[in-house]
Amino acid sequence: MKKKIEKLFENLCCSQCRNGFDEDCITIKRQEEGLFVVNLECKHCGKSFGVAFLGLSNVDVKDYEPLEVVEGPEPITFDDVIDAHRFIKELNGDWKKYLPK
């Protein structure tokens, strides 16, 4: 059954380092009939994607062609958060003018 779970994540990659997931990235925390609790963590950079609850039956997981990885926007930095905080803090009573009509 672990091979089925691995197949679910094989065409995905880490949002931080873009490294693909393999069997070492998936840890089965708990297994009951038809239900798996798994932890997903990138073994390349260490980013944890948390715990997932998967309901799997004996149905085969289909093979799909890998998707093309498209570059997204740069991650938000600490400076971005500080700039946003300062901007919001300085709005005072004028904040409504920034809302779309």
A tleap script that builds the chain and sets N, CA, C and O, in Angstrom:
source leaprc.protein.ff14SB
mol = sequence {
  NMET LYS LYS LYS ILE GLU LYS LEU PHE GLU
  ASN LEU CYS CYS SER GLN CYS ARG ASN GLY
  PHE ASP GLU ASP CYS ILE THR ILE LYS ARG
  GLN GLU GLU GLY LEU PHE VAL VAL ASN LEU
  GLU CYS LYS HIE CYS GLY LYS SER PHE GLY
  VAL ALA PHE LEU GLY LEU SER ASN VAL ASP
  VAL LYS ASP TYR GLU PRO LEU GLU VAL VAL
  GLU GLY PRO GLU PRO ILE THR PHE ASP ASP
  VAL ILE ASP ALA HIE ARG PHE ILE LYS GLU
  LEU ASN GLY ASP TRP LYS LYS TYR LEU PRO
  CLYS
}
set mol.1.N position { 0.822 -1.201 0.000 }
set mol.1.CA position { 0.000 0.000 0.000 }
set mol.1.C position { 0.864 1.262 0.000 }
set mol.1.O position { 0.444 2.301 -0.509 }
set mol.2.N position { 2.066 1.176 0.568 }
set mol.2.CA position { 2.932 2.369 0.568 }
set mol.2.C position { 3.265 2.779 -0.866 }
set mol.2.O position { 3.422 3.969 -1.140 }
set mol.3.N position { 3.372 1.834 -1.770 }
set mol.3.CA position { 3.656 2.163 -3.178 }
set mol.3.C position { 2.523 3.001 -3.770 }
set mol.3.O position { 2.786 3.907 -4.561 }
set mol.4.N position { 1.260 2.718 -3.403 }
set mol.4.CA position { 0.132 3.528 -3.870 }
set mol.4.C position { 0.247 4.951 -3.352 }
set mol.4.O position { 0.009 5.908 -4.088 }
set mol.5.N position { 0.609 5.086 -2.096 }
set mol.5.CA position { 0.749 6.413 -1.497 }
set mol.5.C position { 1.887 7.172 -2.170 }
set mol.5.O position { 1.754 8.359 -2.466 }
set mol.6.N position { 3.004 6.490 -2.411 }
set mol.6.CA position { 4.131 7.124 -3.099 }
set mol.6.C position { 3.707 7.608 -4.480 }
set mol.6.O position { 4.124 8.681 -4.913 }
set mol.7.N position { 2.887 6.833 -5.170 }
set mol.7.CA position { 2.439 7.188 -6.515 }
set mol.7.C position { 1.626 8.482 -6.491 }
set mol.7.O position { 1.670 9.251 -7.451 }
set mol.8.N position { 0.891 8.731 -5.420 }
set mol.8.CA position { 0.099 9.956 -5.314 }
set mol.8.C position { 0.979 11.205 -5.292 }
set mol.8.O position { 0.550 12.269 -5.738 }
set mol.9.N position { 2.193 11.085 -4.783 }
set mol.9.CA position { 3.077 12.239 -4.622 }
set mol.9.C position { 4.216 12.286 -5.636 }
set mol.9.O position { 5.003 13.233 -5.619 }
set mol.10.N position { 4.327 11.296 -6.516 }
set mol.10.CA position { 5.506 11.212 -7.380 }
set mol.10.C position { 5.609 12.324 -8.421 }
set mol.10.O position { 6.718 12.650 -8.845 }
set mol.11.N position { 4.512 12.908 -8.840 }
set mol.11.CA position { 4.562 13.988 -9.828 }
set mol.11.C position { 4.541 15.368 -9.185 }
set mol.11.O position { 4.404 16.376 -9.878 }
set mol.12.N position { 4.675 15.418 -7.872 }
set mol.12.CA position { 4.688 16.686 -7.154 }
set mol.12.C position { 6.109 17.013 -6.721 }
set mol.12.O position { 6.979 16.143 -6.667 }
set mol.13.N position { 6.322 18.284 -6.413 }
set mol.13.CA position { 7.647 18.669 -5.936 }
set mol.13.C position { 7.497 19.658 -4.777 }
set mol.13.O position { 6.431 20.230 -4.550 }
set mol.14.N position { 8.585 19.831 -4.067 }
set mol.14.CA position { 8.635 20.743 -2.931 }
set mol.14.C position { 8.463 22.183 -3.419 }
set mol.14.O position { 9.109 22.597 -4.381 }
set mol.15.N position { 7.605 22.929 -2.764 }
set mol.15.CA position { 7.365 24.321 -3.157 }
set mol.15.C position { 8.534 25.229 -2.779 }
set mol.15.O position { 8.619 26.362 -3.253 }
set mol.16.N position { 9.420 24.744 -1.942 }
set mol.16.CA position { 10.548 25.563 -1.517 }
set mol.16.C position { 11.789 25.339 -2.386 }
set mol.16.O position { 12.407 26.303 -2.838 }
set mol.17.N position { 12.160 24.073 -2.623 }
set mol.17.CA position { 13.398 23.793 -3.354 }
set mol.17.C position { 13.169 23.126 -4.707 }
set mol.17.O position { 14.122 22.906 -5.455 }
set mol.18.N position { 11.907 22.797 -5.032 }
set mol.18.CA position { 11.528 22.176 -6.304 }
set mol.18.C position { 12.059 20.747 -6.466 }
set mol.18.O position { 12.030 20.203 -7.570 }
set mol.19.N position { 12.537 20.141 -5.392 }
set mol.19.CA position { 13.000 18.763 -5.448 }
set mol.19.C position { 11.789 17.830 -5.449 }
set mol.19.O position { 10.808 18.096 -4.753 }
set mol.20.N position { 11.843 16.755 -6.210 }
set mol.20.CA position { 10.732 15.806 -6.275 }
set mol.20.C position { 10.628 14.978 -5.007 }
set mol.20.O position { 11.603 14.823 -4.272 }
set mol.21.N position { 9.437 14.447 -4.756 }
set mol.21.CA position { 9.222 13.586 -3.593 }
set mol.21.C position { 9.490 12.134 -3.989 }
set mol.21.O position { 9.164 11.715 -5.099 }
set mol.22.N position { 10.083 11.376 -3.078 }
set mol.22.CA position { 10.276 9.950 -3.278 }
set mol.22.C position { 9.805 9.212 -2.031 }
set mol.22.O position { 9.216 9.809 -1.129 }
set mol.23.N position { 10.069 7.916 -1.988 }
set mol.23.CA position { 9.568 7.105 -0.874 }
set mol.23.C position { 10.117 7.548 0.476 }
set mol.23.O position { 9.473 7.320 1.500 }
set mol.24.N position { 11.291 8.174 0.504 }
set mol.24.CA position { 11.878 8.625 1.766 }
set mol.24.C position { 11.181 9.862 2.331 }
set mol.24.O position { 11.382 10.204 3.496 }
set mol.25.N position { 10.368 10.532 1.522 }
set mol.25.CA position { 9.677 11.747 1.954 }
set mol.25.C position { 8.365 11.443 2.680 }
set mol.25.O position { 7.792 12.320 3.327 }
set mol.26.N position { 7.897 10.213 2.572 }
set mol.26.CA position { 6.586 9.845 3.110 }
set mol.26.C position { 6.757 8.911 4.295 }
set mol.26.O position { 7.420 7.879 4.202 }
set mol.27.N position { 6.150 9.288 5.408 }
set mol.27.CA position { 6.150 8.439 6.597 }
set mol.27.C position { 4.706 8.121 6.952 }
set mol.27.O position { 3.897 9.025 7.158 }
set mol.28.N position { 4.387 6.835 7.021 }
set mol.28.CA position { 3.041 6.430 7.441 }
set mol.28.C position { 3.007 6.463 8.962 }
set mol.28.O position { 3.722 5.715 9.629 }
set mol.29.N position { 2.155 7.355 9.507 }
set mol.29.CA position { 2.050 7.518 10.959 }
set mol.29.C position { 1.066 6.543 11.577 }
set mol.29.O position { 1.253 6.061 12.694 }
set mol.30.N position { -0.001 6.260 10.812 }
set mol.30.CA position { -1.039 5.359 11.321 }
set mol.30.C position { -1.759 4.734 10.149 }
set mol.30.O position { -1.944 5.368 9.111 }
set mol.31.N position { -2.168 3.478 10.320 }
set mol.31.CA position { -2.872 2.779 9.263 }
set mol.31.C position { -4.035 1.997 9.851 }
set mol.31.O position { -3.871 1.202 10.777 }
set mol.32.N position { -5.207 2.242 9.292 }
set mol.32.CA position { -6.396 1.480 9.641 }
set mol.32.C position { -7.016 1.011 8.335 }
set mol.32.O position { -6.511 1.340 7.262 }
set mol.33.N position { -8.069 0.271 8.405 }
set mol.33.CA position { -8.688 -0.251 7.189 }
set mol.33.C position { -9.147 0.890 6.278 }
set mol.33.O position { -10.099 1.604 6.595 }
set mol.34.N position { -8.465 1.051 5.152 }
set mol.34.CA position { -8.836 2.061 4.167 }
set mol.34.C position { -8.427 3.481 4.513 }
set mol.34.O position { -8.717 4.398 3.744 }
set mol.35.N position { -7.760 3.700 5.648 }
set mol.35.CA position { -7.367 5.046 6.066 }
set mol.35.C position { -5.893 5.055 6.470 }
set mol.35.O position { -5.425 4.205 7.228 }
set mol.36.N position { -5.187 6.039 5.939 }
set mol.36.CA position { -3.776 6.198 6.264 }
set mol.36.C position { -3.533 7.621 6.728 }
set mol.36.O position { -4.077 8.569 6.160 }
set mol.37.N position { -2.721 7.770 7.753 }
set mol.37.CA position { -2.270 9.075 8.204 }
set mol.37.C position { -0.794 9.132 7.840 }
set mol.37.O position { 0.014 8.354 8.347 }
set mol.38.N position { -0.450 10.072 6.947 }
set mol.38.CA position { 0.923 10.148 6.465 }
set mol.38.C position { 1.503 11.536 6.700 }
set mol.38.O position { 0.780 12.532 6.742 }
set mol.39.N position { 2.811 11.579 6.853 }
set mol.39.CA position { 3.536 12.832 6.974 }
set mol.39.C position { 4.388 12.983 5.718 }
set mol.39.O position { 5.037 12.032 5.283 }
set mol.40.N position { 4.383 14.189 5.136 }
set mol.40.CA position { 5.164 14.463 3.932 }
set mol.40.C position { 6.204 15.524 4.260 }
set mol.40.O position { 5.872 16.614 4.725 }
set mol.41.N position { 7.474 15.189 4.011 }
set mol.41.CA position { 8.568 16.113 4.295 }
set mol.41.C position { 9.611 16.002 3.191 }
set mol.41.O position { 9.985 14.898 2.796 }
set mol.42.N position { 10.075 17.129 2.696 }
set mol.42.CA position { 11.114 17.147 1.666 }
set mol.42.C position { 12.437 16.724 2.302 }
set mol.42.O position { 12.910 17.359 3.244 }
set mol.43.N position { 13.018 15.672 1.793 }
set mol.43.CA position { 14.286 15.193 2.345 }
set mol.43.C position { 15.462 16.015 1.831 }
set mol.43.O position { 16.572 15.888 2.348 }
set mol.44.N position { 15.238 16.856 0.821 }
set mol.44.CA position { 16.319 17.688 0.289 }
set mol.44.C position { 16.527 18.939 1.141 }
set mol.44.O position { 17.657 19.244 1.522 }
set mol.45.N position { 15.440 19.672 1.446 }
set mol.45.CA position { 15.577 20.928 2.206 }
set mol.45.C position { 14.971 20.859 3.605 }
set mol.45.O position { 15.193 21.757 4.418 }
set mol.46.N position { 14.206 19.800 3.898 }
set mol.46.CA position { 13.653 19.628 5.236 }
set mol.46.C position { 12.293 20.262 5.470 }
set mol.46.O position { 11.767 20.185 6.580 }
set mol.47.N position { 11.700 20.898 4.439 }
set mol.47.CA position { 10.392 21.525 4.624 }
set mol.47.C position { 9.345 20.457 4.898 }
set mol.47.O position { 9.249 19.463 4.178 }
set mol.48.N position { 8.565 20.675 5.946 }
set mol.48.CA position { 7.491 19.751 6.299 }
set mol.48.C position { 6.179 20.244 5.695 }
set mol.48.O position { 5.859 21.430 5.773 }
set mol.49.N position { 5.435 19.341 5.102 }
set mol.49.CA position { 4.143 19.664 4.522 }
set mol.49.C position { 3.006 19.160 5.399 }
set mol.49.O position { 1.847 19.158 4.985 }
set mol.50.N position { 3.342 18.736 6.606 }
set mol.50.CA position { 2.328 18.351 7.572 }
set mol.50.C position { 1.805 16.946 7.374 }
set mol.50.O position { 2.423 16.113 6.711 }
set mol.51.N position { 0.657 16.710 7.964 }
set mol.51.CA position { 0.048 15.395 7.993 }
set mol.51.C position { -1.154 15.379 7.064 }
set mol.51.O position { -1.907 16.350 6.988 }
set mol.52.N position { -1.327 14.270 6.359 }
set mol.52.CA position { -2.476 14.106 5.467 }
set mol.52.C position { -3.228 12.845 5.868 }
set mol.52.O position { -2.627 11.847 6.264 }
set mol.53.N position { -4.545 12.905 5.760 }
set mol.53.CA position { -5.400 11.755 5.997 }
set mol.53.C position { -5.854 11.259 4.636 }
set mol.53.O position { -6.546 11.971 3.909 }
set mol.54.N position { -5.468 10.044 4.292 }
set mol.54.CA position { -5.781 9.503 2.978 }
set mol.54.C position { -6.698 8.302 3.116 }
set mol.54.O position { -6.410 7.369 3.866 }
set mol.55.N position { -7.798 8.333 2.391 }
set mol.55.CA position { -8.688 7.184 2.314 }
set mol.55.C position { -8.388 6.448 1.031 }
set mol.55.O position { -8.710 6.930 -0.055 }
set mol.56.N position { -7.776 5.288 1.144 }
set mol.56.CA position { -7.403 4.511 -0.036 }
set mol.56.C position { -8.095 3.154 -0.006 }
set mol.56.O position { -8.199 2.503 1.033 }
set mol.57.N position { -8.556 2.761 -1.169 }
set mol.57.CA position { -9.151 1.433 -1.294 }
set mol.57.C position { -8.206 0.578 -2.118 }
set mol.57.O position { -7.064 0.968 -2.361 }
set mol.58.N position { -8.668 -0.570 -2.544 }
set mol.58.CA position { -7.851 -1.451 -3.357 }
set mol.58.C position { -7.873 -1.071 -4.833 }
set mol.58.O position { -7.353 -1.810 -5.669 }
set mol.59.N position { -8.468 0.070 -5.159 }
set mol.59.CA position { -8.495 0.544 -6.532 }
set mol.59.C position { -7.099 1.018 -6.918 }
set mol.59.O position { -6.420 1.670 -6.125 }
set mol.60.N position { -6.676 0.695 -8.126 }
set mol.60.CA position { -5.344 1.112 -8.579 }
set mol.60.C position { -5.270 2.612 -8.768 }
set mol.60.O position { -6.218 3.242 -9.236 }
set mol.61.N position { -4.125 3.178 -8.398 }
set mol.61.CA position { -3.852 4.588 -8.649 }
set mol.61.C position { -3.333 4.676 -10.077 }
set mol.61.O position { -2.376 3.991 -10.436 }
set mol.62.N position { -3.956 5.511 -10.888 }
set mol.62.CA position { -3.614 5.597 -12.308 }
set mol.62.C position { -2.259 6.256 -12.521 }
set mol.62.O position { -1.791 7.054 -11.709 }
set mol.63.N position { -1.646 5.894 -13.644 }
set mol.63.CA position { -0.415 6.551 -14.063 }
set mol.63.C position { -0.769 7.819 -14.816 }
set mol.63.O position { -1.630 7.802 -15.696 }
set mol.64.N position { -0.120 8.903 -14.482 }
set mol.64.CA position { -0.323 10.170 -15.162 }
set mol.64.C position { 1.018 10.665 -15.678 }
set mol.64.O position { 2.065 10.378 -15.096 }
set mol.65.N position { 0.977 11.400 -16.756 }
set mol.65.CA position { 2.187 12.024 -17.267 }
set mol.65.C position { 2.610 13.125 -16.301 }
set mol.65.O position { 1.761 13.850 -15.782 }
set mol.66.N position { 3.901 13.257 -16.055 }
set mol.66.CA position { 4.348 14.336 -15.167 }
set mol.66.C position { 3.954 15.704 -15.719 }
set mol.66.O position { 4.002 15.939 -16.927 }
set mol.67.N position { 3.569 16.589 -14.828 }
set mol.67.CA position { 3.222 17.948 -15.216 }
set mol.67.C position { 4.483 18.779 -15.364 }
set mol.67.O position { 5.487 18.527 -14.698 }
set mol.68.N position { 4.424 19.762 -16.236 }
set mol.68.CA position { 5.549 20.663 -16.407 }
set mol.68.C position { 5.619 21.584 -15.193 }
set mol.68.O position { 4.611 22.164 -14.789 }
set mol.69.N position { 6.812 21.716 -14.611 }
set mol.69.CA position { 6.988 22.596 -13.465 }
set mol.69.C position { 7.075 24.028 -13.983 }
set mol.69.O position { 7.913 24.354 -14.823 }
set mol.70.N position { 6.199 24.863 -13.469 }
set mol.70.CA position { 6.154 26.259 -13.866 }
set mol.70.C position { 6.631 27.095 -12.686 }
set mol.70.O position { 6.191 26.903 -11.552 }
set mol.71.N position { 7.523 28.010 -12.967 }
set mol.71.CA position { 8.034 28.877 -11.905 }
set mol.71.C position { 6.930 29.806 -11.423 }
set mol.71.O position { 6.231 30.417 -12.231 }
set mol.72.N position { 6.776 29.911 -10.143 }
set mol.72.CA position { 5.784 30.805 -9.561 }
set mol.72.C position { 6.463 32.063 -9.049 }
set mol.72.O position { 7.642 32.299 -9.309 }
set mol.73.N position { 5.712 32.855 -8.327 }
set mol.73.CA position { 6.301 34.071 -7.769 }
set mol.73.C position { 7.322 33.729 -6.690 }
set mol.73.O position { 7.317 32.634 -6.128 }
set mol.74.N position { 8.187 34.682 -6.420 }
set mol.74.CA position { 9.181 34.497 -5.363 }
set mol.74.C position { 8.468 34.370 -4.018 }
set mol.74.O position { 7.421 34.988 -3.823 }
set mol.75.N position { 9.006 33.586 -3.091 }
set mol.75.CA position { 8.397 33.486 -1.763 }
set mol.75.C position { 8.385 34.838 -1.062 }
set mol.75.O position { 9.233 35.690 -1.325 }
set mol.76.N position { 7.429 35.028 -0.176 }
set mol.76.CA position { 7.343 36.256 0.615 }
set mol.76.C position { 8.495 36.265 1.614 }
set mol.76.O position { 8.770 35.259 2.269 }
set mol.77.N position { 9.160 37.403 1.723 }
set mol.77.CA position { 10.301 37.523 2.630 }
set mol.77.C position { 9.861 38.195 3.935 }
set mol.77.O position { 8.751 38.716 4.037 }
set mol.78.N position { 10.746 38.173 4.919 }
set mol.78.CA position { 10.475 38.868 6.178 }
set mol.78.C position { 10.284 40.363 5.926 }
set mol.78.O position { 9.428 40.999 6.540 }
set mol.79.N position { 11.090 40.917 5.015 }
set mol.79.CA position { 10.962 42.340 4.687 }
set mol.79.C position { 9.586 42.653 4.100 }
set mol.79.O position { 9.018 43.705 4.392 }
set mol.80.N position { 9.040 41.746 3.270 }
set mol.80.CA position { 7.705 41.945 2.714 }
set mol.80.C position { 6.661 42.028 3.827 }
set mol.80.O position { 5.761 42.867 3.785 }
set mol.81.N position { 6.789 41.163 4.807 }
set mol.81.CA position { 5.838 41.140 5.926 }
set mol.81.C position { 5.953 42.425 6.748 }
set mol.81.O position { 4.943 43.012 7.136 }
set mol.82.N position { 7.177 42.854 7.009 }
set mol.82.CA position { 7.388 44.088 7.777 }
set mol.82.C position { 6.839 45.291 7.011 }
set mol.82.O position { 6.195 46.160 7.599 }
set mol.83.N position { 7.091 45.344 5.694 }
set mol.83.CA position { 6.563 46.441 4.874 }
set mol.83.C position { 5.036 46.463 4.904 }
set mol.83.O position { 4.435 47.530 5.024 }
set mol.84.N position { 4.411 45.301 4.797 }
set mol.84.CA position { 2.948 45.230 4.836 }
set mol.84.C position { 2.428 45.674 6.200 }
set mol.84.O position { 1.430 46.389 6.284 }
set mol.85.N position { 3.104 45.249 7.266 }
set mol.85.CA position { 2.697 45.642 8.617 }
set mol.85.C position { 2.758 47.164 8.784 }
set mol.85.O position { 1.828 47.780 9.303 }
set mol.86.N position { 3.850 47.748 8.342 }
set mol.86.CA position { 3.998 49.209 8.446 }
set mol.86.C position { 2.929 49.929 7.630 }
set mol.86.O position { 2.357 50.918 8.087 }
set mol.87.N position { 2.662 49.435 6.430 }
set mol.87.CA position { 1.661 50.049 5.569 }
set mol.87.C position { 0.286 50.021 6.243 }
set mol.87.O position { -0.418 51.030 6.279 }
set mol.88.N position { -0.084 48.855 6.776 }
set mol.88.CA position { -1.392 48.710 7.429 }
set mol.88.C position { -1.459 49.559 8.697 }
set mol.88.O position { -2.485 50.176 8.980 }
set mol.89.N position { -0.369 49.589 9.456 }
set mol.89.CA position { -0.330 50.357 10.703 }
set mol.89.C position { -0.521 51.850 10.450 }
set mol.89.O position { -1.126 52.547 11.264 }
set mol.90.N position { -0.006 52.343 9.322 }
set mol.90.CA position { -0.074 53.771 9.012 }
set mol.90.C position { -1.361 54.186 8.309 }
set mol.90.O position { -1.530 55.365 7.998 }
set mol.91.N position { -2.268 53.257 8.050 }
set mol.91.CA position { -3.500 53.591 7.332 }
set mol.91.C position { -4.443 54.469 8.148 }
set mol.91.O position { -5.127 55.328 7.592 }
set mol.92.N position { -4.481 54.262 9.446 }
set mol.92.CA position { -5.404 55.002 10.317 }
set mol.92.C position { -6.835 54.851 9.816 }
set mol.92.O position { -7.296 53.729 9.601 }
set mol.93.N position { -7.549 55.965 9.627 }
set mol.93.CA position { -8.941 55.896 9.207 }
set mol.93.C position { -9.135 55.894 7.711 }
set mol.93.O position { -10.269 55.816 7.239 }
set mol.94.N position { -8.049 55.980 6.946 }
set mol.94.CA position { -8.147 56.055 5.489 }
set mol.94.C position { -8.142 54.693 4.805 }
set mol.94.O position { -8.051 54.640 3.579 }
set mol.95.N position { -8.233 53.613 5.529 }
set mol.95.CA position { -8.085 52.297 4.951 }
set mol.95.C position { -9.171 51.945 3.929 }
set mol.95.O position { -8.925 51.134 3.036 }
set mol.96.N position { -10.344 52.525 4.038 }
set mol.96.CA position { -11.441 52.173 3.132 }
set mol.96.C position { -11.167 52.608 1.691 }
set mol.96.O position { -11.740 52.040 0.761 }
set mol.97.N position { -10.302 53.607 1.493 }
set mol.97.CA position { -10.040 54.075 0.133 }
set mol.97.C position { -9.247 53.023 -0.679 }
set mol.97.O position { -9.184 53.114 -1.904 }
set mol.98.N position { -8.647 52.033 -0.003 }
set mol.98.CA position { -7.892 50.985 -0.704 }
set mol.98.C position { -8.748 49.786 -1.085 }
set mol.98.O position { -8.277 48.889 -1.784 }
set mol.99.N position { -9.983 49.757 -0.641 }
set mol.99.CA position { -10.879 48.662 -0.999 }
set mol.99.C position { -11.467 48.894 -2.382 }
set mol.99.O position { -11.808 50.028 -2.718 }
set mol.100.N position { -11.595 47.841 -3.196 }
set mol.100.CA position { -12.212 48.026 -4.521 }
set mol.100.C position { -13.675 48.393 -4.365 }
set mol.100.O position { -14.348 47.947 -3.435 }
set mol.101.N position { -14.152 49.204 -5.279 }
set mol.101.CA position { -15.566 49.651 -5.246 }
set mol.101.C position { -16.493 48.546 -5.683 }
set mol.101.O position { -17.709 48.738 -5.718 }
savepdb mol mol.pdb
quit
